[in-house]
């Protein structure tokens, strides 16, 4: 039944043409599933989502019939870097135009995998967004951060090349090195000047950076507070890369909105996140995938990936058990086959103890909240929300193999327009 098109009179809502989807199961993003549900678009917005027998009388027969319909997925820790390698030193020598060309393919693959919105926390998204909005490049809606803010020698620095090169306009397009309160204030303002929707900061060391340690705190409490306060003046929130607990706690004290990764999160840190109303974007996808990438990663990075992996798995389970709000994110950053498989993160969340419905909520309804005041009406099948909608060939709440397989996503609508359909 999936994908059958109706060729009769167009559905109508009032005086405007409407689009109607009938589904064996409607998954609203937040709330209980609805058997035999329908979704009606009125242009770029949802006009109706609910039981089939409640569709307004002014709307005709279904244009499309599918097995399961749900909101488009939110990727809350995405990167469109166009990197051909996981080695940051090698990547730094490539021209940005080459990387942007690769990233356009990754944008299309991401959309075809069911992701209709990406909070892009570092990469080329601030530049690619315009091409997507103009319709010249297929891709999800982008909510970019611009450069990742890093201390000198921090996670978004490139330790294997001269610091003067990194800090020059020719340097790494992913990270921006900044130190001290005046330095971080200018760095935030430069991202706002580019149109950043969110600010990304490294509060701890990382895996892909050569010299720093994932547990160690980066940026002082004073610097982190300055970043958060400057972002708040522009109604932006801050996403903090944090593996170690010292960085997690410092970021929470500063008032960040989201903790990215959280590899060494424990019960105390989880309680602090709940009290602060902060959101965890765990990115289990990249940690699990990284363990199979020894031949593709620099030796120092693979050693650190192995070091954090078990802690990260346990930390996610602690967060789920403590009731920390979680949003889906993958941290895919090397161009190629991983893009489009983003929804595999949903399965990882279920394996960590979330119910399938909770994991879907993390992948849809919770996504916009990671943008704070910049959050759009998205991630739910509700009247007035963006008509960003996807369909599966089966019930993904029961068929776990549907997650991570872009072929199982039969339809994608973005702003009410069909951007993927059978055939």
N, C-alpha and C positions, 0 to 999 in steps of 0.2 A: 504493500500500500504506500510505502514511503515514496514521496516525490511525485505523486500523481497530480497533474495540473488540470484545473477546471477551465474549460474553454468557453463557457457561457458568458452571460452579462457580467461585467466587473462588479465586485462587491462595492457597496456605498455606505458611507456614514454621513448622514445629513446630506449636504450637497457635494461632498468631496469623495474622490475615489479612495477606496480602502483595500487593504490586503488582509486576507484571512488565512490562518493556519489552523487546521484541526489536527490534534495529536491524541494518540492512545493514552499518553501520560504527559501532563503539564507539570514541570518542576519550576516553581516560581522564583527560586533563589533564596528566599527566606519564607519559611512556612511549609506546610504539608503539601505533598504532591496532589494533583487533581486528576483523577481518571477521566478520560474523554473530555479534554479541555480544548479551549480555543484561544488564539491570540489574534487580535485585530490591530493593524497599523493604520494610523491616520497620518499619512506622510511619514515624517521622520520620527514620530512619537507613537507610543502604544496607546490605543484608544480603549482597548478592552483585553483583559486576560482573566480567564476563569472557566467555569463549567460551560460545556458546549450549549446547553439549553438556555444559557443566559446571554448569548450573543444578541446584540440589539437587532430588532426586526428590520432595520434599514440596511443590514448587511446581508449580502447574498451567500451563495454556497462557497465552500472552501476553495481557495486557489491552490493550496498545497495540503496534502495529508502526509503526516509523518508518524514515526513510532514514538518519539519523545522530543519535546521542545523545552528549552530552558534559556535563561539569559546568556548572552555572550560572555565568555570567560574574561576575567581580569588577571593579567600577568603583572604582579606588583613589584617584581625585581627583575626587570628586563634590561638587556643591553643590545644595542645595534651598533657594533663596532666595526664589522667587516673584517675582523681579525682572521687571518688564515692559520695562525699558530697560537699556542698558549704561552709562547715565550715572548714576554713584553719587550725585551731588548731587540729581538728580531722584528717584532711588529712595529717598533718605533721608526724603523727605517723606511717603511712603506708610505707611499703618498696617500693622502686622505681621499683623493678621488677614486683610487683603486678600491679602498675599503668601503667607500660609500656605494660603489657599484655592487659589491658583494652584499652589502646590507639590504639593498632593495629586494634581492631574492629572498633574504631571510624575513623581510617584512611580509611578503606574499605568503610564504610558507607558514608563518605564525598565524596569519588570518585564516588560512585554510584548515589549520588545526583547531579552530573554534575560538581563538583569542581575538576579541574585538576591541580591547583597551589594554594599553601597556603603560605602566608607570616606569619610565625608562630612567634608571638611576645611574646614569653615566654612559656617555657614548655620543653618537652622531644624531641622536633624536631631535635635538633642537633645530637642526638644519633639515633633516629628512621630513619633519612634520609638515613643512610647507608643501613639499612635493606630494605628500599623501593627501593633504587637504585640497590641493588643486586637482586631484584625481589623476595625476600623471604617474603615480606609483601605487600599486595595490598594497594596502597595509591596514593595520588596526589604528584606532585613535591613539595618538601619542601624547603622553603627559611627561615631558622630559625634565631632567635635572641639570643638563649641561655637564660641566666638569665636576668630577668628584674632588672634594676638598681634602687635602692631605698635608700633614706636617712634612718638613724636610726629613727625608729618610723614612717616611711613613708608607702606608700600604699603597697609595696611588702615586707614589714617586717611582721612578724607574732606576733602581740602584746601580745597574750595570753600565750606565752612560753618564757623562759629566753633568753635574747639577746645573751648570750654566746653560747647557743645551735643553735640559728639561724645562727650565724656567723661561726659556726664550719663546717667541711666537711659533718657532718651528717644533717645539717640544710635543710631548705626548698629548693627544687631544682628549684623552679620557680623564686624566688627573690634572689638578692645579695645586701646586705647592704653595702654601701660605703659612706664616708663623706670626704669633702675637695677635693681640686684639685688633690693632689697625690692619694687619695683614688679612685676617679672616673676614673683617668687615668689608674690605675692598673685594675680596674673592666672592662673597655672597652677592654684592652689588653687581659684579660682572656677570654672574649667572642670571640675575634678575634682568639685566640689560639684554640678555639673549632671549628672554621670554621663558625662563625656567618656571615650571609649575610646582616644583618641590626642590629642596636643597639637600644634597647628599654629602655626608661628612664621614671620614674614617675615624672612629673613636677607639679602634684597636688595630693591632697588626693584622696581617692577612696571610693567605696561602700562596697566592701567585706572586707576591712581592718577595724579593730574594733575602733581605737581611733582617727585617723586623720579625718579631715573635707574635703569633696570633693572640696570646694572652695579654700582652702588655697594652696598657692604655696609651692612646695617642691623643694629642690636644689636651691641654689643661682644662680643669673645670671652668676657669674664667673664659678661655677661648670658646669652649662649647656653649656656654651661656650667651656669649656675644653672637655666635652664629644663630642660635635659636631666636634671640631677641630681634636681630636684624631681619630674619626671615618673617617673624611675626608682624613686623611693621608693614610688610607687603602682603600680608595674609597668606603666607606660605608656611608649610611645616617642614620639619627636618627629618630625614631618614638617616640613621646612624649604622654604618657597618660596624658590627661588634661580634667578635668571637669570644674574647675573654670576659670574665665577670667584672674585672675593674672597669673596662670600657662600657659594659652594659650599665653598671650602676652610675658611672659618671654621666652617661648620656641621659639616663632617667632623671638624675638630679638637675640636669640642664633643661629638661622639658621637651626632649625630642618626641616625635609622634610615633615613629616606628623603629624597632630594633631588627636589623637585618642579620640573619644567620643564627646568632645566639648560641653558639656551639658549647659554651661552658656555663650556660644558664642553669641555676640550681633552684631549690625551693624558695630561698630568700629572694632571689632575683625575680622569680615568677610572681611571688606575692607583691613585690614592688611594681611590677608591670601592671598587675590587676589594679592596684591602688592608684596608679598614675593614669589608667585608661589607655596605656600604650598598646600598640599592635605588634605582634611578632610576624615577620616574614621569614620563615625558616630556611627556604631554599634547599630542601632535602634532595631535590633532583640532582643538583650539581655535585653534591658530596658523594652521593651514590654512584653517579656516572664517573666521577673523578677517580674512583678506585680502580676503574678499568681503563684508565688513560695513561698508564705509566710510560708507554712509548711516545706519547704526545706531549708530555709535560716535562719541564726542566727537572732534574733530579731533586733540587731543593724544594720545589713546589710539591712534587709527589710525596716526599717525606713528610711534609707538613699536612698534606691531605690525609695521609694514613694516620697521623698523630691526632687530628681532630675528629675523625670519622665516628668513632665509637662514642665519644663525648657528645657529639652532635645528635646522634640517634637517641641517646638517653635524654638529652636536654629537651628535644621535641616532645617526648613522652611526658616529661615533667610539666611542660607548658600546657599540654592538652589536659592532663589530670588536674591542674590548678585552675583551669578555666580562663587562661590567657586568650584574648582575642587574636585570631590567626587569619592572615590573608595569604593567598597563594602567590608564590614567586619561585622562579627556577634558577636565576643567575646564569642562564645560558649566555656565553660570551664569544665562543669561537664559531665563526661562520660555517654553515653547512647543515648536516643532517639532523642535529638536535632541534633546530627550529621547526615548529609544527607539532612536536611531541610534548609541548609544555604541560598539557593536561595530565601527564604521568605524575605530576606532583600531587594530584588529588588522591591517587592510589597510595602514595607515600603518607599522606595525612591520615588516611584510613588505617594504614598499618601501624601508625603511631597511637591509635586509640580513638580517633574521631569516628562518629557514625557517617555513613555515606551522605546523609543530608547535611550534617555539620561541615563535611569537607566541601560539598557543593556551595554552601554558604560562604565558606572561606574563599572559594574560587570565583564568586560572583558578587553577592550583596556586600561583603566586607571590603571589597576592593576600593570603591570610591572613598571610604573613610581614611585610607592611607594618604589622601591629598588634603585632608582638613578642609579649610574654607574653599579650596578650589574644586571640591568634589562635585561632579555632575550628577544628575538624576539618572543613574545607570545601575546595572547589576541585578535588577529585579524585573520580573514581568508584572508591571503595575501601570495603571493608567497614568499617562503623563510622562512616563520614563522614556529614555531613548529606546528606539526600536532596533536595538542591537541584540540579535536573537540567533540561536543555533539549534540544529536538530541532529539527533543521533538515530542510527538505524535500529536501536534496541534501547531498553531501559538501562541507563548507565548506573542506576542505584543498585542494580542486581548483577549486571554484566561488567565486572571489573576490567575485562580486556578492552573495553571501549576507551578507557583512559590511556592517553599516550599514543593512540593510533589515529592519525588524521583521516584515514580512509573511513573510519566509523562516523565521522561528522559529515552528514549528507548535505546539509544546507547551512549557509551563513548569510545573515542579513545584517547590514551595517547602515544605521540611520534609515531603515526601512527598505533599503535597496538590496536585492539579491546579488551577493558577491561570490557565492559558491552554490552550485546546485548540481544534481546528477547530470552526467553527460556533458 
